[in-house]
Amino acid sequence: MYKMAVVMRTDIEMGKGKMCAQASHAVLDTYLEAVRIRPDYAVGWLAEGEKVVVLKVNSKEELMDLYNAAKKYLPAKLVVDAGRTQVEEGTVTCFGAGPAPEPEIDKVFSKLKLL
């Protein structure tokens, strides 16, 4: 089974719609990265129904530590907001990692709680 993880900051003010939009950016950007560097993962993920989990962290530092760990092993893309609505331009809101086999995703993210 393949899975993608989106890791979202909870320490910044974002409405539910904004969080959904940011997660959507993360999924699309990360999928395109997987197509580029791990097309086998991308194809497998699509074939299995595109499983995604959205997880939470409490700070930018925690998010960046996880992002830097994930990108060593997985397709991963950081989402930086354009600043047109609820947060300032340049705010790092979330990142996506995967798709990848579930054990590889779980190795990095198993301690996080669902958003």
Backbone as ProteinMPNN parsed JSONL, in Angstrom:
{"seq_chain_A": "MYKMAVVMRTDIEMGKGKMCAQASHAVLDTYLEAVRIRPDYAVGWLAEGEKVVVLKVNSKEELMDLYNAAKKYLPAKLVVDAGRTQVEEGTVTCFGAGPAPEPEIDKVFSKLKLL", "coords_chain_A": {"N_chain_A": [[0.837, -1.193, 0.0], [0.439, 2.209, -0.788], [1.015, 5.566, 0.383], [0.472, 9.019, 1.137], [1.669, 11.728, 3.084], [0.556, 14.699, 4.608], [1.805, 17.36, 6.358], [0.812, 19.635, 8.67], [1.042, 22.903, 10.013], [-0.084, 23.991, 13.216], [0.187, 26.217, 14.678], [-0.285, 28.657, 13.533], [-2.677, 31.112, 12.487], [-5.177, 29.893, 10.656], [-8.062, 29.391, 8.766], [-10.386, 26.639, 8.336], [-10.93, 26.237, 5.616], [-8.706, 27.471, 4.436], [-6.667, 25.829, 5.406], [-7.375, 23.474, 4.097], [-6.953, 24.271, 1.445], [-4.178, 24.691, 1.494], [-3.282, 22.116, 2.089], [-4.108, 20.888, -0.249], [-2.421, 22.096, -2.127], [-0.022, 21.001, -1.194], [-0.405, 18.238, -1.682], [-0.678, 18.124, -4.513], [1.758, 19.336, -5.413], [3.64, 17.601, -4.264], [2.954, 15.142, -5.365], [3.596, 15.67, -8.064], [6.347, 15.961, -7.772], [6.977, 13.36, -7.022], [6.302, 12.02, -9.4], [8.373, 12.931, -10.94], [10.747, 12.022, -9.6], [10.274, 9.484, -8.458], [8.587, 7.715, -10.177], [7.437, 5.165, -10.083], [6.364, 4.995, -7.496], [4.42, 6.997, -7.679], [2.668, 5.977, -9.66], [1.827, 3.594, -8.416], [0.506, 4.642, -6.156], [-1.608, 6.083, -7.324], [-2.985, 3.939, -8.508], [-3.92, 2.583, -6.294], [-5.798, 4.172, -5.042], [-5.056, 6.621, -3.911], [-4.284, 7.281, -1.131], [-4.202, 9.514, 1.579], [-2.934, 11.071, 4.472], [-3.468, 13.577, 6.906], [-1.528, 15.331, 9.039], [-0.473, 16.838, 12.194], [1.616, 19.479, 13.439], [3.202, 21.552, 15.938], [4.784, 23.786, 15.49], [6.888, 25.872, 13.402], [9.534, 25.096, 13.476], [9.428, 22.376, 14.244], [8.044, 21.387, 12.028], [9.907, 21.949, 9.962], [12.091, 20.385, 10.745], [11.031, 17.798, 10.415], [10.42, 17.897, 7.682], [12.995, 18.184, 6.548], [14.088, 15.742, 7.334], [12.359, 13.961, 6.011], [12.7, 14.556, 3.251], [15.102, 13.439, 2.592], [14.623, 10.802, 2.031], [12.195, 10.516, 0.721], [9.857, 11.64, -1.822], [9.192, 15.037, -1.447], [7.653, 18.156, -0.704], [7.648, 21.521, 0.2], [5.227, 23.895, 1.313], [4.797, 27.22, 0.75], [3.192, 30.104, 1.56], [1.53, 32.492, -0.556], [0.526, 34.81, 0.468], [-1.929, 36.097, 0.0], [-4.33, 35.96, 1.352], [-5.063, 34.854, 4.341], [-2.648, 34.606, 5.772], [0.708, 35.889, 6.174], [2.787, 36.733, 3.369], [5.161, 34.354, 2.347], [4.94, 32.673, 4.504], [5.496, 29.536, 5.853], [3.425, 26.881, 5.609], [2.783, 24.12, 5.481], [3.778, 20.761, 4.503], [4.165, 18.216, 2.009], [4.714, 14.687, 1.8], [5.775, 11.858, 0.071], [3.966, 10.219, -2.551], [4.595, 7.015, -1.086], [5.621, 3.669, -0.173], [3.694, 2.515, 2.586], [5.164, 1.69, 5.01], [7.526, 3.207, 4.753], [6.602, 5.851, 4.905], [5.441, 5.777, 7.46], [7.675, 5.337, 9.02], [8.846, 7.833, 9.296], [6.742, 9.483, 10.186], [5.122, 8.347, 12.177], [4.731, 9.097, 14.855], [3.236, 11.375, 14.905], [0.102, 13.117, 15.346], [-3.193, 12.872, 13.907], [-4.629, 15.555, 12.045]], "CA_chain_A": [[0.0, 0.0, 0.0], [1.116, 3.499, -0.86], [0.371, 6.608, 1.167], [1.1, 10.334, 1.184], [1.409, 12.458, 4.318], [0.624, 16.16, 4.629], [2.091, 17.79, 7.719], [0.262, 20.99, 8.76], [1.289, 23.681, 11.235], [-1.274, 24.427, 13.942], [0.53, 27.398, 15.471], [-0.628, 29.877, 12.801], [-4.117, 31.29, 12.314], [-5.741, 29.572, 9.349], [-9.379, 28.773, 8.801], [-10.437, 25.283, 7.795], [-10.809, 26.319, 4.161], [-7.31, 27.788, 4.122], [-5.893, 24.605, 5.653], [-7.676, 22.546, 2.991], [-6.264, 24.762, 0.25], [-2.748, 24.448, 1.662], [-3.089, 20.67, 1.951], [-4.251, 20.582, -1.675], [-1.145, 22.479, -2.755], [0.989, 20.022, -0.793], [-0.649, 16.973, -2.376], [-0.36, 18.258, -5.931], [3.193, 19.574, -5.597], [4.392, 16.415, -3.878], [2.691, 14.144, -6.395], [4.41, 16.017, -9.235], [7.732, 15.64, -7.421], [7.09, 11.902, -7.099], [6.316, 11.666, -10.823], [9.704, 13.263, -11.442], [11.867, 11.271, -9.026], [9.861, 8.107, -8.13], [7.342, 7.456, -10.905], [6.84, 3.909, -9.639], [5.543, 5.315, -6.338], [3.271, 7.781, -8.142], [1.754, 5.065, -10.346], [1.246, 2.705, -7.405], [-0.405, 5.431, -5.324], [-2.814, 6.326, -8.123], [-3.679, 2.674, -8.722], [-4.488, 2.098, -5.031], [-6.827, 5.051, -4.496], [-4.497, 7.909, -3.472], [-4.411, 7.449, 0.322], [-3.53, 10.688, 2.145], [-3.202, 11.4, 5.868], [-3.074, 14.941, 7.257], [-0.98, 15.27, 10.393], [-0.245, 18.176, 12.725], [2.766, 19.854, 14.27], [2.908, 22.759, 16.699], [5.694, 24.906, 15.238], [7.648, 25.856, 12.157], [10.759, 24.338, 13.713], [9.076, 20.957, 14.188], [7.726, 21.097, 10.635], [11.129, 21.953, 9.154], [12.884, 19.207, 11.114], [10.42, 16.645, 9.754], [10.594, 18.059, 6.237], [14.387, 17.878, 6.209], [14.266, 14.295, 7.484], [11.585, 13.257, 4.985], [13.18, 14.758, 1.882], [16.27, 12.581, 2.361], [14.187, 9.465, 1.641], [10.886, 10.522, 0.085], [9.461, 12.859, -2.515], [8.641, 15.97, -0.459], [7.579, 19.544, -1.143], [7.238, 22.508, 1.192], [4.256, 24.879, 0.836], [5.046, 28.573, 1.242], [2.013, 30.856, 1.143], [1.716, 33.707, -1.354], [0.131, 35.965, 1.269], [-3.079, 36.8, -0.574], [-5.543, 35.885, 2.175], [-5.069, 34.837, 5.803], [-1.319, 34.625, 6.39], [1.675, 36.75, 5.493], [3.585, 36.169, 2.283], [6.36, 33.646, 2.788], [4.667, 31.797, 5.643], [5.532, 28.092, 5.601], [2.204, 26.372, 6.23], [2.727, 22.659, 5.542], [4.509, 20.081, 3.444], [3.721, 16.878, 1.659], [5.768, 13.683, 1.634], [5.268, 10.667, -0.586], [3.558, 8.923, -2.046], [5.62, 5.995, -0.878], [5.075, 2.543, 0.592], [3.3, 2.925, 3.937], [6.213, 1.591, 6.038], [8.477, 4.312, 4.613], [5.929, 7.041, 5.453], [5.269, 5.586, 8.896], [8.986, 5.427, 9.665], [9.118, 9.25, 9.575], [5.613, 10.25, 10.724], [4.229, 7.545, 13.039], [4.483, 9.703, 16.162], [2.373, 12.543, 14.778], [-1.348, 12.903, 15.456], [-4.003, 13.344, 12.798], [-5.221, 16.883, 12.183]], "C_chain_A": [[0.876, 1.25, 0.0], [0.305, 4.545, -0.107], [1.161, 7.893, 1.001], [0.738, 10.961, 2.527], [1.486, 13.954, 4.033], [0.794, 16.538, 6.086], [1.777, 19.282, 7.814], [0.634, 21.641, 10.091], [-0.028, 24.084, 11.88], [-1.019, 25.68, 14.77], [0.268, 28.712, 14.736], [-2.135, 29.903, 12.573], [-4.511, 31.017, 10.869], [-7.113, 28.962, 9.561], [-9.32, 27.387, 8.179], [-10.292, 25.279, 6.279], [-9.385, 26.592, 3.719], [-6.444, 26.55, 4.327], [-6.123, 23.595, 4.533], [-6.962, 22.975, 1.72], [-4.77, 24.478, 0.334], [-2.427, 22.961, 1.527], [-3.197, 20.258, 0.485], [-2.994, 20.948, -2.443], [-0.069, 21.439, -2.445], [0.824, 18.711, -1.558], [-0.241, 17.076, -3.841], [1.138, 18.427, -6.158], [4.022, 18.331, -5.298], [4.173, 15.28, -4.874], [3.549, 14.422, -7.633], [5.896, 15.75, -8.987], [7.953, 14.13, -7.495], [7.119, 11.433, -8.549], [7.716, 11.871, -11.39], [10.775, 12.301, -10.921], [11.547, 9.819, -8.671], [8.565, 7.781, -8.847], [6.674, 6.147, -10.512], [5.945, 4.125, -8.417], [4.279, 6.049, -6.77], [2.231, 6.879, -8.805], [1.066, 4.135, -9.344], [0.216, 3.413, -6.542], [-1.711, 5.699, -6.064], [-3.647, 5.057, -8.271], [-4.407, 2.193, -7.464], [-5.493, 3.06, -4.388], [-6.346, 6.317, -3.828], [-4.697, 8.193, -1.975], [-3.557, 8.631, 0.79], [-3.914, 10.792, 3.612], [-2.712, 12.82, 6.113], [-2.754, 14.938, 8.74], [-0.678, 16.677, 10.877], [1.041, 18.276, 13.517], [2.459, 21.211, 14.882], [3.808, 23.946, 16.396], [6.364, 24.761, 13.878], [8.91, 25.014, 12.327], [10.505, 22.833, 13.626], [8.779, 20.54, 12.745], [8.993, 20.996, 9.798], [12.026, 20.771, 9.486], [12.343, 17.953, 10.412], [10.585, 16.715, 8.245], [12.015, 17.689, 5.823], [14.692, 16.394, 6.36], [13.581, 13.551, 6.342], [12.219, 13.372, 3.608], [14.456, 13.975, 1.573], [15.866, 11.242, 1.748], [12.952, 9.432, 0.744], [10.724, 11.732, -0.823], [8.809, 13.788, -1.481], [8.692, 17.388, -1.009], [6.998, 20.402, -0.03], [6.233, 23.463, 0.556], [4.518, 26.198, 1.549], [3.947, 29.467, 0.684], [2.374, 32.141, 0.404], [1.244, 34.962, -0.627], [-1.074, 36.728, 0.759], [-4.31, 36.804, 0.326], [-5.226, 35.969, 3.664], [-3.704, 34.911, 6.475], [-0.381, 35.491, 5.562], [2.41, 36.002, 4.388], [4.847, 35.532, 2.848], [6.159, 32.728, 3.972], [4.691, 30.336, 5.188], [4.357, 27.491, 6.355], [2.202, 24.86, 6.433], [3.715, 22.076, 4.541], [3.874, 18.728, 3.188], [4.922, 15.962, 1.525], [5.134, 12.407, 1.083], [4.794, 11.023, -1.98], [4.731, 7.961, -1.979], [4.954, 4.81, -0.2], [4.813, 2.968, 2.046], [4.391, 2.785, 4.985], [7.243, 2.725, 5.96], [7.89, 5.613, 5.157], [5.849, 6.933, 6.969], [6.581, 5.702, 9.659], [9.277, 6.878, 10.093], [8.009, 9.882, 10.41], [4.758, 9.525, 11.754], [3.904, 8.184, 14.383], [3.567, 10.917, 16.111], [0.904, 12.159, 14.897], [-2.046, 13.456, 14.225], [-4.534, 14.75, 13.089], [-6.717, 16.694, 12.359]], "O_chain_A": [[1.896, 1.329, 0.685], [-0.914, 4.436, 0.027], [2.367, 7.867, 0.754], [-0.36, 10.753, 3.044], [2.369, 14.416, 3.311], [0.03, 16.1, 6.947], [2.395, 20.096, 7.128], [0.553, 21.018, 11.15], [-0.974, 24.469, 11.192], [-1.907, 26.151, 15.48], [0.572, 29.78, 15.268], [-2.782, 28.86, 12.479], [-4.217, 31.808, 9.973], [-7.299, 28.116, 10.436], [-8.319, 27.012, 7.57], [-9.612, 24.42, 5.719], [-8.91, 26.014, 2.742], [-5.578, 26.258, 3.503], [-5.187, 22.94, 4.076], [-6.423, 22.138, 0.995], [-4.162, 24.066, -0.654], [-1.421, 22.591, 0.924], [-2.463, 19.382, 0.028], [-2.55, 20.196, -3.311], [0.699, 21.046, -3.323], [1.806, 18.139, -2.03], [0.467, 16.208, -4.352], [1.722, 17.742, -6.998], [4.992, 18.044, -5.998], [5.105, 14.541, -5.19], [4.159, 13.506, -8.184], [6.616, 15.355, -9.904], [8.991, 13.674, -7.973], [7.889, 10.535, -8.888], [8.186, 11.086, -12.213], [11.609, 11.819, -11.688], [12.461, 8.998, -8.591], [7.537, 7.588, -8.197], [5.451, 6.034, -10.602], [4.885, 3.508, -8.311], [3.189, 5.754, -6.28], [1.037, 7.011, -8.534], [-0.143, 3.919, -9.423], [-0.832, 2.846, -6.231], [-2.794, 5.558, -5.494], [-4.873, 5.099, -8.169], [-5.401, 1.473, -7.561], [-5.99, 2.785, -3.296], [-7.149, 7.033, -3.229], [-5.226, 9.243, -1.609], [-2.377, 8.743, 0.459], [-5.081, 10.622, 3.965], [-1.671, 13.223, 5.595], [-3.587, 14.594, 9.579], [-0.628, 17.612, 10.078], [1.492, 17.329, 14.162], [1.577, 21.931, 14.415], [3.626, 25.015, 16.98], [6.401, 23.681, 13.29], [9.304, 24.296, 11.408], [11.28, 22.104, 13.007], [9.208, 19.477, 12.296], [9.143, 20.064, 9.008], [12.66, 20.21, 8.592], [13.111, 17.15, 9.881], [10.86, 15.703, 7.6], [12.209, 16.959, 4.851], [15.478, 15.845, 5.587], [14.152, 12.621, 5.771], [12.271, 12.389, 2.87], [14.845, 13.863, 0.41], [16.653, 10.617, 1.037], [12.693, 8.428, 0.082], [11.387, 12.749, -0.617], [7.953, 13.345, -0.716], [9.644, 17.773, -1.689], [5.996, 20.054, 0.594], [6.37, 23.807, -0.618], [4.47, 26.284, 2.776], [3.79, 29.574, -0.532], [3.38, 32.787, 0.697], [1.538, 36.072, -1.07], [-1.221, 37.91, 1.066], [-5.241, 37.573, 0.089], [-5.13, 37.073, 4.199], [-3.625, 35.252, 7.654], [-0.649, 35.785, 4.397], [2.624, 34.792, 4.471], [5.513, 36.099, 3.713], [7.101, 32.067, 4.409], [3.988, 29.956, 4.252], [4.288, 27.573, 7.581], [1.683, 24.368, 7.434], [4.399, 22.808, 3.826], [3.155, 18.178, 4.022], [6.017, 16.406, 1.18], [4.1, 11.946, 1.566], [5.199, 12.05, -2.525], [5.712, 8.081, -2.713], [3.835, 4.933, 0.299], [5.61, 3.686, 2.649], [4.546, 3.693, 5.801], [7.771, 3.154, 6.986], [8.595, 6.392, 5.798], [6.155, 7.889, 7.68], [6.594, 6.121, 10.817], [9.887, 7.108, 11.137], [8.29, 10.73, 11.257], [3.735, 10.069, 12.17], [2.891, 7.84, 14.993], [3.164, 11.435, 17.153], [0.512, 11.032, 14.593], [-1.558, 14.385, 13.581], [-4.846, 15.085, 14.232], [-7.451, 17.672, 12.498]]}, "name": "protein", "num_of_chains": 1, "seq": "MYKMAVVMRTDIEMGKGKMCAQASHAVLDTYLEAVRIRPDYAVGWLAEGEKVVVLKVNSKEELMDLYNAAKKYLPAKLVVDAGRTQVEEGTVTCFGAGPAPEPEIDKVFSKLKLL"}
